[in-house]
């Protein structure tokens, strides 16, 4: 039986593509192992997946800002590399697939020490620091954006992101029932990520009186962000988070307002949803969401509203503009390269073993 080691962690975006690949890998006969941290988000998600063996190693965080932990974490990364190398000798995998994040660095280095071929995946338009460090040790690098593939050179190929197959099995009827809408008006869905998006939540709620004249609004606002004063508002349903029900909710969404995280963008692209993106601002991140959003906008696949320009008025105007161009946007999304990279990434995993 072939063996594969998966790795990646730090955010949900480093984990969900693995959840898409695991059923396919198991069906192909792979014994699947995952190397992550003891208490990271990846540990919570992967440890519950049937048939996957989870291994924890030490890992430091790769920071671009000053912190006293920057003096300690290199030693954690080094310890994690030796732990990973020892695991490689024990597991003897045929291949490693890395989704990035700080835990991936010692794992990829450990694989290289044992001459185990590595495939990396980079979701954002510019390579993250972890993937920059891993790239010299990888045989192939899959990317979500064409700009990233160009930046990483001949090893890299734009593939899209592995997406969950259940994403495409949503039911509009179940979604309407879940959201308590009758389907007679177009549905605007707002998603801000697992923790919500406070600035967008605020602007959307201020704009509700005008938006609900035209749309039914489904607001996925993030944990702890429900507004009790808006309960019962006509044409408005708010929920903290959707998991198993998300495909049904997306099936009935006619227009999406979202941040610009790469995994979510691939899902919306694959479902051909007209998009208004409000990327996470530069001061609060490395600016990857801004670049992601600009790339889609340049290719005619989405509209963009910068957070610093967002008010209730400008948000309403921007959403109406997207709705007015929905047919052109849907046509462009259908004509674009596939956003679901599952098939091609699985092919790359096989190719590096030859």
SETIDREN-422026 format. One record per residue (C-alpha): residue number from 1; residue in three letters; x, y, z. Coordinates in steps of 0.2 Angstrom, whole numbers, padded with zeros to 4 digits. Layout:
N
<pt resi="NUM" resn="ALA" px="X" py="Y" pz="Z"/>
...
! end
This chain:
354
<pt resi="1" resn="UNK" px="0000" py="0000" pz="0000"/>
<pt resi="2" resn="UNK" px="0006" py="0017" pz="-0005"/>
<pt resi="3" resn="UNK" px="0009" py="0030" pz="0009"/>
<pt resi="4" resn="UNK" px="0007" py="0049" pz="0009"/>
<pt resi="5" resn="UNK" px="0011" py="0062" pz="0022"/>
<pt resi="6" resn="UNK" px="0000" py="0078" pz="0022"/>
<pt resi="7" resn="UNK" px="0005" py="0093" pz="0031"/>
<pt resi="8" resn="UNK" px="0000" py="0111" pz="0033"/>
<pt resi="9" resn="UNK" px="-0008" py="0122" pz="0047"/>
<pt resi="10" resn="UNK" px="-0011" py="0138" pz="0055"/>
<pt resi="11" resn="UNK" px="-0027" py="0143" pz="0047"/>
<pt resi="12" resn="UNK" px="-0042" py="0134" pz="0041"/>
<pt resi="13" resn="UNK" px="-0037" py="0138" pz="0023"/>
<pt resi="14" resn="UNK" px="-0021" py="0127" pz="0026"/>
<pt resi="15" resn="UNK" px="-0032" py="0112" pz="0031"/>
<pt resi="16" resn="UNK" px="-0048" py="0112" pz="0020"/>
<pt resi="17" resn="UNK" px="-0039" py="0107" pz="0004"/>
<pt resi="18" resn="UNK" px="-0033" py="0092" pz="0013"/>
<pt resi="19" resn="UNK" px="-0051" py="0087" pz="0018"/>
<pt resi="20" resn="UNK" px="-0055" py="0088" pz="-0001"/>
<pt resi="21" resn="UNK" px="-0040" py="0077" pz="-0006"/>
<pt resi="22" resn="UNK" px="-0041" py="0063" pz="0008"/>
<pt resi="23" resn="UNK" px="-0057" py="0054" pz="0001"/>
<pt resi="24" resn="UNK" px="-0049" py="0053" pz="-0016"/>
<pt resi="25" resn="UNK" px="-0032" py="0047" pz="-0009"/>
<pt resi="26" resn="UNK" px="-0040" py="0034" pz="0002"/>
<pt resi="27" resn="UNK" px="-0050" py="0028" pz="-0013"/>
<pt resi="28" resn="UNK" px="-0034" py="0026" pz="-0023"/>
<pt resi="29" resn="UNK" px="-0027" py="0015" pz="-0009"/>
<pt resi="30" resn="UNK" px="-0016" py="0027" pz="0000"/>
<pt resi="31" resn="UNK" px="-0012" py="0025" pz="0019"/>
<pt resi="32" resn="UNK" px="-0014" py="0043" pz="0024"/>
<pt resi="33" resn="UNK" px="-0004" py="0051" pz="0037"/>
<pt resi="34" resn="UNK" px="-0004" py="0070" pz="0043"/>
<pt resi="35" resn="UNK" px="0009" py="0079" pz="0052"/>
<pt resi="36" resn="UNK" px="0004" py="0095" pz="0061"/>
<pt resi="37" resn="UNK" px="0006" py="0103" pz="0078"/>
<pt resi="38" resn="UNK" px="-0001" py="0097" pz="0094"/>
<pt resi="39" resn="UNK" px="-0014" py="0111" pz="0097"/>
<pt resi="40" resn="UNK" px="-0016" py="0120" pz="0080"/>
<pt resi="41" resn="UNK" px="-0032" py="0121" pz="0070"/>
<pt resi="42" resn="UNK" px="-0026" py="0107" pz="0059"/>
<pt resi="43" resn="UNK" px="-0026" py="0095" pz="0075"/>
<pt resi="44" resn="UNK" px="-0044" py="0098" pz="0078"/>
<pt resi="45" resn="UNK" px="-0050" py="0096" pz="0060"/>
<pt resi="46" resn="UNK" px="-0039" py="0081" pz="0055"/>
<pt resi="47" resn="UNK" px="-0039" py="0070" pz="0071"/>
<pt resi="48" resn="UNK" px="-0057" py="0066" pz="0068"/>
<pt resi="49" resn="UNK" px="-0056" py="0061" pz="0050"/>
<pt resi="50" resn="UNK" px="-0058" py="0042" pz="0049"/>
<pt resi="51" resn="UNK" px="-0043" py="0032" pz="0042"/>
<pt resi="52" resn="UNK" px="-0030" py="0046" pz="0044"/>
<pt resi="53" resn="UNK" px="-0015" py="0044" pz="0057"/>
<pt resi="54" resn="UNK" px="-0011" py="0061" pz="0065"/>
<pt resi="55" resn="UNK" px="0007" py="0065" pz="0071"/>
<pt resi="56" resn="UNK" px="0011" py="0080" pz="0081"/>
<pt resi="57" resn="UNK" px="0028" py="0089" pz="0079"/>
<pt resi="58" resn="UNK" px="0035" py="0106" pz="0086"/>
<pt resi="59" resn="UNK" px="0035" py="0121" pz="0075"/>
<pt resi="60" resn="UNK" px="0038" py="0139" pz="0078"/>
<pt resi="61" resn="UNK" px="0028" py="0153" pz="0069"/>
<pt resi="62" resn="UNK" px="0036" py="0163" pz="0055"/>
<pt resi="63" resn="UNK" px="0034" py="0181" pz="0059"/>
<pt resi="64" resn="UNK" px="0037" py="0197" pz="0049"/>
<pt resi="65" resn="UNK" px="0037" py="0208" pz="0065"/>
<pt resi="66" resn="UNK" px="0047" py="0209" pz="0081"/>
<pt resi="67" resn="UNK" px="0044" py="0197" pz="0095"/>
<pt resi="68" resn="UNK" px="0054" py="0189" pz="0108"/>
<pt resi="69" resn="UNK" px="0048" py="0173" pz="0102"/>
<pt resi="70" resn="UNK" px="0057" py="0175" pz="0086"/>
<pt resi="71" resn="UNK" px="0073" py="0171" pz="0096"/>
<pt resi="72" resn="UNK" px="0065" py="0154" pz="0102"/>
<pt resi="73" resn="UNK" px="0055" py="0148" pz="0087"/>
<pt resi="74" resn="UNK" px="0070" py="0144" pz="0076"/>
<pt resi="75" resn="UNK" px="0075" py="0131" pz="0089"/>
<pt resi="76" resn="UNK" px="0057" py="0124" pz="0088"/>
<pt resi="77" resn="UNK" px="0058" py="0123" pz="0069"/>
<pt resi="78" resn="UNK" px="0074" py="0114" pz="0070"/>
<pt resi="79" resn="UNK" px="0067" py="0102" pz="0083"/>
<pt resi="80" resn="UNK" px="0052" py="0099" pz="0072"/>
<pt resi="81" resn="UNK" px="0063" py="0096" pz="0057"/>
<pt resi="82" resn="UNK" px="0072" py="0082" pz="0067"/>
<pt resi="83" resn="UNK" px="0055" py="0075" pz="0073"/>
<pt resi="84" resn="UNK" px="0049" py="0076" pz="0055"/>
<pt resi="85" resn="UNK" px="0064" py="0067" pz="0048"/>
<pt resi="86" resn="UNK" px="0062" py="0053" pz="0061"/>
<pt resi="87" resn="UNK" px="0044" py="0051" pz="0056"/>
<pt resi="88" resn="UNK" px="0049" py="0050" pz="0038"/>
<pt resi="89" resn="UNK" px="0060" py="0036" pz="0043"/>
<pt resi="90" resn="UNK" px="0047" py="0027" pz="0053"/>
<pt resi="91" resn="UNK" px="0032" py="0030" pz="0040"/>
<pt resi="92" resn="UNK" px="0042" py="0028" pz="0024"/>
<pt resi="93" resn="UNK" px="0030" py="0038" pz="0014"/>
<pt resi="94" resn="UNK" px="0030" py="0038" pz="-0005"/>
<pt resi="95" resn="UNK" px="0026" py="0056" pz="-0006"/>
<pt resi="96" resn="UNK" px="0022" py="0072" pz="0004"/>
<pt resi="97" resn="UNK" px="0009" py="0085" pz="0000"/>
<pt resi="98" resn="UNK" px="0011" py="0102" pz="0009"/>
<pt resi="99" resn="UNK" px="-0002" py="0115" pz="0010"/>
<pt resi="100" resn="UNK" px="0010" py="0128" pz="0018"/>
<pt resi="101" resn="UNK" px="0009" py="0137" pz="0035"/>
<pt resi="102" resn="UNK" px="0023" py="0137" pz="0047"/>
<pt resi="103" resn="UNK" px="0021" py="0118" pz="0052"/>
<pt resi="104" resn="UNK" px="0025" py="0113" pz="0034"/>
<pt resi="105" resn="UNK" px="0043" py="0120" pz="0035"/>
<pt resi="106" resn="UNK" px="0051" py="0106" pz="0046"/>
<pt resi="107" resn="UNK" px="0040" py="0093" pz="0038"/>
<pt resi="108" resn="UNK" px="0046" py="0097" pz="0020"/>
<pt resi="109" resn="UNK" px="0064" py="0098" pz="0026"/>
<pt resi="110" resn="UNK" px="0062" py="0081" pz="0034"/>
<pt resi="111" resn="UNK" px="0055" py="0074" pz="0018"/>
<pt resi="112" resn="UNK" px="0070" py="0081" pz="0008"/>
<pt resi="113" resn="UNK" px="0082" py="0073" pz="0020"/>
<pt resi="114" resn="UNK" px="0074" py="0056" pz="0016"/>
<pt resi="115" resn="UNK" px="0073" py="0060" pz="-0002"/>
<pt resi="116" resn="UNK" px="0054" py="0059" pz="-0002"/>
<pt resi="117" resn="UNK" px="0046" py="0069" pz="-0016"/>
<pt resi="118" resn="UNK" px="0036" py="0084" pz="-0011"/>
<pt resi="119" resn="UNK" px="0022" py="0093" pz="-0019"/>
<pt resi="120" resn="UNK" px="0018" py="0110" pz="-0012"/>
<pt resi="121" resn="UNK" px="0002" py="0121" pz="-0014"/>
<pt resi="122" resn="UNK" px="0001" py="0140" pz="-0013"/>
<pt resi="123" resn="UNK" px="-0016" py="0147" pz="-0012"/>
<pt resi="124" resn="UNK" px="-0012" py="0166" pz="-0013"/>
<pt resi="125" resn="UNK" px="-0007" py="0177" pz="-0027"/>
<pt resi="126" resn="UNK" px="0010" py="0179" pz="-0019"/>
<pt resi="127" resn="UNK" px="0019" py="0165" pz="-0010"/>
<pt resi="128" resn="UNK" px="0019" py="0164" pz="0009"/>
<pt resi="129" resn="UNK" px="0035" py="0164" pz="0018"/>
<pt resi="130" resn="UNK" px="0033" py="0146" pz="0023"/>
<pt resi="131" resn="UNK" px="0031" py="0141" pz="0004"/>
<pt resi="132" resn="UNK" px="0046" py="0152" pz="-0001"/>
<pt resi="133" resn="UNK" px="0056" py="0142" pz="0012"/>
<pt resi="134" resn="UNK" px="0049" py="0125" pz="0006"/>
<pt resi="135" resn="UNK" px="0050" py="0128" pz="-0013"/>
<pt resi="136" resn="UNK" px="0068" py="0123" pz="-0015"/>
<pt resi="137" resn="UNK" px="0064" py="0106" pz="-0008"/>
<pt resi="138" resn="UNK" px="0049" py="0103" pz="-0018"/>
<pt resi="139" resn="UNK" px="0047" py="0094" pz="-0035"/>
<pt resi="140" resn="UNK" px="0032" py="0103" pz="-0040"/>
<pt resi="141" resn="UNK" px="0022" py="0118" pz="-0034"/>
<pt resi="142" resn="UNK" px="0003" py="0120" pz="-0037"/>
<pt resi="143" resn="UNK" px="-0004" py="0137" pz="-0037"/>
<pt resi="144" resn="UNK" px="-0022" py="0145" pz="-0036"/>
<pt resi="145" resn="UNK" px="-0017" py="0161" pz="-0046"/>
<pt resi="146" resn="UNK" px="-0007" py="0162" pz="-0063"/>
<pt resi="147" resn="UNK" px="0003" py="0176" pz="-0056"/>
<pt resi="148" resn="UNK" px="0010" py="0165" pz="-0042"/>
<pt resi="149" resn="UNK" px="0014" py="0151" pz="-0054"/>
<pt resi="150" resn="UNK" px="0024" py="0164" pz="-0064"/>
<pt resi="151" resn="UNK" px="0033" py="0170" pz="-0049"/>
<pt resi="152" resn="UNK" px="0038" py="0153" pz="-0043"/>
<pt resi="153" resn="UNK" px="0046" py="0148" pz="-0059"/>
<pt resi="154" resn="UNK" px="0046" py="0131" pz="-0069"/>
<pt resi="155" resn="UNK" px="0042" py="0120" pz="-0054"/>
<pt resi="156" resn="UNK" px="0025" py="0129" pz="-0052"/>
<pt resi="157" resn="UNK" px="0008" py="0127" pz="-0061"/>
<pt resi="158" resn="UNK" px="-0008" py="0135" pz="-0059"/>
<pt resi="159" resn="UNK" px="-0020" py="0122" pz="-0054"/>
<pt resi="160" resn="UNK" px="-0034" py="0130" pz="-0044"/>
<pt resi="161" resn="UNK" px="-0037" py="0124" pz="-0026"/>
<pt resi="162" resn="UNK" px="-0044" py="0106" pz="-0021"/>
<pt resi="163" resn="UNK" px="-0062" py="0109" pz="-0016"/>
<pt resi="164" resn="UNK" px="-0074" py="0099" pz="-0006"/>
<pt resi="165" resn="UNK" px="-0086" py="0088" pz="-0018"/>
<pt resi="166" resn="UNK" px="-0101" py="0091" pz="-0007"/>
<pt resi="167" resn="UNK" px="-0099" py="0110" pz="-0011"/>
<pt resi="168" resn="UNK" px="-0107" py="0106" pz="-0028"/>
<pt resi="169" resn="UNK" px="-0122" py="0095" pz="-0021"/>
<pt resi="170" resn="UNK" px="-0131" py="0109" pz="-0012"/>
<pt resi="171" resn="UNK" px="-0150" py="0111" pz="-0014"/>
<pt resi="172" resn="UNK" px="-0158" py="0127" pz="-0017"/>
<pt resi="173" resn="UNK" px="-0174" py="0121" pz="-0009"/>
<pt resi="174" resn="UNK" px="-0165" py="0116" pz="0006"/>
<pt resi="175" resn="UNK" px="-0156" py="0132" pz="0007"/>
<pt resi="176" resn="UNK" px="-0172" py="0143" pz="0005"/>
<pt resi="177" resn="UNK" px="-0179" py="0133" pz="0019"/>
<pt resi="178" resn="UNK" px="-0164" py="0135" pz="0030"/>
<pt resi="179" resn="UNK" px="-0163" py="0154" pz="0027"/>
<pt resi="180" resn="UNK" px="-0182" py="0156" pz="0029"/>
<pt resi="181" resn="UNK" px="-0184" py="0164" pz="0011"/>
<pt resi="182" resn="UNK" px="-0197" py="0160" pz="-0002"/>
<pt resi="183" resn="UNK" px="-0186" py="0162" pz="-0017"/>
<pt resi="184" resn="UNK" px="-0196" py="0176" pz="-0025"/>
<pt resi="185" resn="UNK" px="-0182" py="0189" pz="-0023"/>
<pt resi="186" resn="UNK" px="-0164" py="0188" pz="-0027"/>
<pt resi="187" resn="UNK" px="-0153" py="0182" pz="-0012"/>
<pt resi="188" resn="UNK" px="-0138" py="0192" pz="-0007"/>
<pt resi="189" resn="UNK" px="-0126" py="0181" pz="0004"/>
<pt resi="190" resn="UNK" px="-0112" py="0189" pz="0015"/>
<pt resi="191" resn="UNK" px="-0098" py="0179" pz="0021"/>
<pt resi="192" resn="UNK" px="-0084" py="0185" pz="0031"/>
<pt resi="193" resn="UNK" px="-0074" py="0170" pz="0036"/>
<pt resi="194" resn="UNK" px="-0074" py="0159" pz="0051"/>
<pt resi="195" resn="UNK" px="-0072" py="0174" pz="0063"/>
<pt resi="196" resn="UNK" px="-0083" py="0186" pz="0053"/>
<pt resi="197" resn="UNK" px="-0078" py="0203" pz="0046"/>
<pt resi="198" resn="UNK" px="-0083" py="0217" pz="0058"/>
<pt resi="199" resn="UNK" px="-0081" py="0232" pz="0046"/>
<pt resi="200" resn="UNK" px="-0092" py="0223" pz="0033"/>
<pt resi="201" resn="UNK" px="-0104" py="0217" pz="0045"/>
<pt resi="202" resn="UNK" px="-0107" py="0235" pz="0051"/>
<pt resi="203" resn="UNK" px="-0109" py="0242" pz="0034"/>
<pt resi="204" resn="UNK" px="-0120" py="0229" pz="0028"/>
<pt resi="205" resn="UNK" px="-0132" py="0231" pz="0043"/>
<pt resi="206" resn="UNK" px="-0132" py="0250" pz="0041"/>
<pt resi="207" resn="UNK" px="-0137" py="0247" pz="0022"/>
<pt resi="208" resn="UNK" px="-0151" py="0234" pz="0026"/>
<pt resi="209" resn="UNK" px="-0165" py="0246" pz="0024"/>
<pt resi="210" resn="UNK" px="-0160" py="0249" pz="0006"/>
<pt resi="211" resn="UNK" px="-0154" py="0232" pz="0002"/>
<pt resi="212" resn="UNK" px="-0169" py="0223" pz="0008"/>
<pt resi="213" resn="UNK" px="-0180" py="0234" pz="-0004"/>
<pt resi="214" resn="UNK" px="-0172" py="0223" pz="-0018"/>
<pt resi="215" resn="UNK" px="-0164" py="0208" pz="-0010"/>
<pt resi="216" resn="UNK" px="-0166" py="0195" pz="0003"/>
<pt resi="217" resn="UNK" px="-0150" py="0195" pz="0014"/>
<pt resi="218" resn="UNK" px="-0142" py="0180" pz="0021"/>
<pt resi="219" resn="UNK" px="-0129" py="0186" pz="0033"/>
<pt resi="220" resn="UNK" px="-0115" py="0174" pz="0039"/>
<pt resi="221" resn="UNK" px="-0108" py="0185" pz="0052"/>
<pt resi="222" resn="UNK" px="-0096" py="0175" pz="0062"/>
<pt resi="223" resn="UNK" px="-0096" py="0168" pz="0080"/>
<pt resi="224" resn="UNK" px="-0102" py="0180" pz="0093"/>
<pt resi="225" resn="UNK" px="-0108" py="0193" pz="0080"/>
<pt resi="226" resn="UNK" px="-0127" py="0191" pz="0080"/>
<pt resi="227" resn="UNK" px="-0137" py="0207" pz="0082"/>
<pt resi="228" resn="UNK" px="-0152" py="0203" pz="0093"/>
<pt resi="229" resn="UNK" px="-0160" py="0220" pz="0088"/>
<pt resi="230" resn="UNK" px="-0161" py="0214" pz="0070"/>
<pt resi="231" resn="UNK" px="-0170" py="0197" pz="0073"/>
<pt resi="232" resn="UNK" px="-0186" py="0197" pz="0064"/>
<pt resi="233" resn="UNK" px="-0181" py="0210" pz="0051"/>
<pt resi="234" resn="UNK" px="-0190" py="0207" pz="0035"/>
<pt resi="235" resn="UNK" px="-0179" py="0200" pz="0021"/>
<pt resi="236" resn="UNK" px="-0164" py="0197" pz="0033"/>
<pt resi="237" resn="UNK" px="-0158" py="0181" pz="0041"/>
<pt resi="238" resn="UNK" px="-0142" py="0181" pz="0051"/>
<pt resi="239" resn="UNK" px="-0132" py="0165" pz="0057"/>
<pt resi="240" resn="UNK" px="-0115" py="0164" pz="0065"/>
<pt resi="241" resn="UNK" px="-0108" py="0150" pz="0055"/>
<pt resi="242" resn="UNK" px="-0113" py="0137" pz="0042"/>
<pt resi="243" resn="UNK" px="-0104" py="0120" pz="0040"/>
<pt resi="244" resn="UNK" px="-0113" py="0105" pz="0033"/>
<pt resi="245" resn="UNK" px="-0128" py="0117" pz="0027"/>
<pt resi="246" resn="UNK" px="-0116" py="0129" pz="0018"/>
<pt resi="247" resn="UNK" px="-0118" py="0121" pz="0001"/>
<pt resi="248" resn="UNK" px="-0137" py="0122" pz="0002"/>
<pt resi="249" resn="UNK" px="-0136" py="0141" pz="0007"/>
<pt resi="250" resn="UNK" px="-0124" py="0144" pz="-0008"/>
<pt resi="251" resn="UNK" px="-0135" py="0135" pz="-0020"/>
<pt resi="252" resn="UNK" px="-0148" py="0148" pz="-0017"/>
<pt resi="253" resn="UNK" px="-0137" py="0163" pz="-0017"/>
<pt resi="254" resn="UNK" px="-0138" py="0174" pz="-0032"/>
<pt resi="255" resn="UNK" px="-0125" py="0187" pz="-0027"/>
<pt resi="256" resn="UNK" px="-0110" py="0185" pz="-0014"/>
<pt resi="257" resn="UNK" px="-0102" py="0199" pz="-0003"/>
<pt resi="258" resn="UNK" px="-0086" py="0192" pz="0004"/>
<pt resi="259" resn="UNK" px="-0068" py="0195" pz="0010"/>
<pt resi="260" resn="UNK" px="-0055" py="0189" pz="-0002"/>
<pt resi="261" resn="UNK" px="-0047" py="0173" pz="0006"/>
<pt resi="262" resn="UNK" px="-0041" py="0162" pz="-0008"/>
<pt resi="263" resn="UNK" px="-0050" py="0146" pz="-0003"/>
<pt resi="264" resn="UNK" px="-0067" py="0155" pz="-0002"/>
<pt resi="265" resn="UNK" px="-0064" py="0164" pz="-0019"/>
<pt resi="266" resn="UNK" px="-0061" py="0147" pz="-0028"/>
<pt resi="267" resn="UNK" px="-0077" py="0140" pz="-0021"/>
<pt resi="268" resn="UNK" px="-0087" py="0155" pz="-0027"/>
<pt resi="269" resn="UNK" px="-0078" py="0154" pz="-0044"/>
<pt resi="270" resn="UNK" px="-0082" py="0136" pz="-0046"/>
<pt resi="271" resn="UNK" px="-0100" py="0140" pz="-0042"/>
<pt resi="272" resn="UNK" px="-0100" py="0155" pz="-0054"/>
<pt resi="273" resn="UNK" px="-0107" py="0167" pz="-0041"/>
<pt resi="274" resn="UNK" px="-0107" py="0186" pz="-0045"/>
<pt resi="275" resn="UNK" px="-0095" py="0193" pz="-0032"/>
<pt resi="276" resn="UNK" px="-0091" py="0209" pz="-0023"/>
<pt resi="277" resn="UNK" px="-0075" py="0208" pz="-0013"/>
<pt resi="278" resn="UNK" px="-0070" py="0218" pz="0002"/>
<pt resi="279" resn="UNK" px="-0052" py="0212" pz="0005"/>
<pt resi="280" resn="UNK" px="-0044" py="0212" pz="0022"/>
<pt resi="281" resn="UNK" px="-0034" py="0229" pz="0023"/>
<pt resi="282" resn="UNK" px="-0015" py="0229" pz="0021"/>
<pt resi="283" resn="UNK" px="-0012" py="0236" pz="0039"/>
<pt resi="284" resn="UNK" px="-0020" py="0221" pz="0046"/>
<pt resi="285" resn="UNK" px="-0012" py="0207" pz="0035"/>
<pt resi="286" resn="UNK" px="0002" py="0205" pz="0023"/>
<pt resi="287" resn="UNK" px="-0010" py="0212" pz="0009"/>
<pt resi="288" resn="UNK" px="-0013" py="0195" pz="0001"/>
<pt resi="289" resn="UNK" px="-0032" py="0197" pz="0000"/>
<pt resi="290" resn="UNK" px="-0030" py="0214" pz="-0009"/>
<pt resi="291" resn="UNK" px="-0019" py="0205" pz="-0022"/>
<pt resi="292" resn="UNK" px="-0031" py="0191" pz="-0023"/>
<pt resi="293" resn="UNK" px="-0046" py="0203" pz="-0026"/>
<pt resi="294" resn="UNK" px="-0037" py="0213" pz="-0039"/>
<pt resi="295" resn="UNK" px="-0032" py="0198" pz="-0049"/>
<pt resi="296" resn="UNK" px="-0050" py="0193" pz="-0050"/>
<pt resi="297" resn="UNK" px="-0056" py="0210" pz="-0054"/>
<pt resi="298" resn="UNK" px="-0042" py="0212" pz="-0068"/>
<pt resi="299" resn="UNK" px="-0048" py="0196" pz="-0076"/>
<pt resi="300" resn="UNK" px="-0067" py="0202" pz="-0076"/>
<pt resi="301" resn="UNK" px="-0072" py="0189" pz="-0063"/>
<pt resi="302" resn="UNK" px="-0077" py="0200" pz="-0048"/>
<pt resi="303" resn="UNK" px="-0080" py="0218" pz="-0042"/>
<pt resi="304" resn="UNK" px="-0069" py="0225" pz="-0028"/>
<pt resi="305" resn="UNK" px="-0073" py="0238" pz="-0014"/>
<pt resi="306" resn="UNK" px="-0059" py="0243" pz="-0003"/>
<pt resi="307" resn="UNK" px="-0063" py="0243" pz="0015"/>
<pt resi="308" resn="UNK" px="-0056" py="0261" pz="0017"/>
<pt resi="309" resn="UNK" px="-0069" py="0267" pz="0004"/>
<pt resi="310" resn="UNK" px="-0083" py="0257" pz="0012"/>
<pt resi="311" resn="UNK" px="-0099" py="0265" pz="0019"/>
<pt resi="312" resn="UNK" px="-0117" py="0260" pz="0019"/>
<pt resi="313" resn="UNK" px="-0119" py="0271" pz="0004"/>
<pt resi="314" resn="UNK" px="-0104" py="0265" pz="-0006"/>
<pt resi="315" resn="UNK" px="-0108" py="0247" pz="-0002"/>
<pt resi="316" resn="UNK" px="-0126" py="0248" pz="-0008"/>
<pt resi="317" resn="UNK" px="-0120" py="0256" pz="-0024"/>
<pt resi="318" resn="UNK" px="-0107" py="0243" pz="-0027"/>
<pt resi="319" resn="UNK" px="-0119" py="0228" pz="-0024"/>
<pt resi="320" resn="UNK" px="-0131" py="0236" pz="-0036"/>
<pt resi="321" resn="UNK" px="-0117" py="0238" pz="-0049"/>
<pt resi="322" resn="UNK" px="-0113" py="0219" pz="-0047"/>
<pt resi="323" resn="UNK" px="-0131" py="0214" pz="-0049"/>
<pt resi="324" resn="UNK" px="-0133" py="0225" pz="-0065"/>
<pt resi="325" resn="UNK" px="-0118" py="0216" pz="-0072"/>
<pt resi="326" resn="UNK" px="-0122" py="0198" pz="-0066"/>
<pt resi="327" resn="UNK" px="-0124" py="0190" pz="-0083"/>
<pt resi="328" resn="UNK" px="-0107" py="0196" pz="-0089"/>
<pt resi="329" resn="UNK" px="-0099" py="0191" pz="-0073"/>
<pt resi="330" resn="UNK" px="-0107" py="0173" pz="-0073"/>
<pt resi="331" resn="UNK" px="-0101" py="0171" pz="-0092"/>
<pt resi="332" resn="UNK" px="-0083" py="0176" pz="-0087"/>
<pt resi="333" resn="UNK" px="-0083" py="0164" pz="-0072"/>
<pt resi="334" resn="UNK" px="-0089" py="0150" pz="-0084"/>
<pt resi="335" resn="UNK" px="-0076" py="0154" pz="-0097"/>
<pt resi="336" resn="UNK" px="-0061" py="0155" pz="-0084"/>
<pt resi="337" resn="UNK" px="-0049" py="0141" pz="-0080"/>
<pt resi="338" resn="UNK" px="-0056" py="0128" pz="-0068"/>
<pt resi="339" resn="UNK" px="-0056" py="0134" pz="-0050"/>
<pt resi="340" resn="UNK" px="-0057" py="0117" pz="-0043"/>
<pt resi="341" resn="UNK" px="-0039" py="0110" pz="-0043"/>
<pt resi="342" resn="UNK" px="-0043" py="0093" pz="-0036"/>
<pt resi="343" resn="UNK" px="-0040" py="0082" pz="-0051"/>
<pt resi="344" resn="UNK" px="-0024" py="0091" pz="-0056"/>
<pt resi="345" resn="UNK" px="-0016" py="0091" pz="-0039"/>
<pt resi="346" resn="UNK" px="-0020" py="0072" pz="-0038"/>
<pt resi="347" resn="UNK" px="-0011" py="0070" pz="-0054"/>
<pt resi="348" resn="UNK" px="0004" py="0080" pz="-0048"/>
<pt resi="349" resn="UNK" px="0005" py="0069" pz="-0033"/>
<pt resi="350" resn="UNK" px="0007" py="0054" pz="-0044"/>
<pt resi="351" resn="UNK" px="0019" py="0062" pz="-0056"/>
<pt resi="352" resn="UNK" px="0032" py="0066" pz="-0044"/>
<pt resi="353" resn="UNK" px="0034" py="0048" pz="-0039"/>
<pt resi="354" resn="UNK" px="0039" py="0042" pz="-0056"/>
! end
